[in-house]
């Protein structure tokens, strides 16, 4: 990624409520977009049971969003994150295991679950 997403003014600070955990399919993902002027931060949260993990919604190879439509991040068998742009596959912890970005990682977006709610961390 050419720029640091942590320097993006649209990136929400820690403690922002994103959604109830039950709003995310299990297993599944949910898209989030935040704006600050002309800047945008795009992230997504994956759910597995009572756990949630967040990533910046940007392919490490091309920089474009991973999903072709909001909330559609996982393969049909829910075993991998799919980059719809070129078919790269990532493990659910963000490591690319197939495609032009093999061995690269998605950028983490720290989130936490508290009382059944998902917050930025």
Secondary structure as UniProt FT lines:
FT   HELIX           5..7
FT   TURN            9..10
FT   TURN            14..15
FT   STRAND          17..20
FT   HELIX           21..23
FT   STRAND          28..36
FT   TURN            37..38
FT   STRAND          39..48
FT   TURN            49..50
FT   STRAND          51..56
FT   TURN            60..62
FT   TURN            70..71
FT   TURN            76..77
FT   STRAND          81..82
FT   TURN            84..86
FT   STRAND          89..90
FT   TURN            92..93
FT   STRAND          95..98
FT   TURN            100..103
FT   STRAND          111..114
FT   TURN            115..116
FT   STRAND          117..120
//
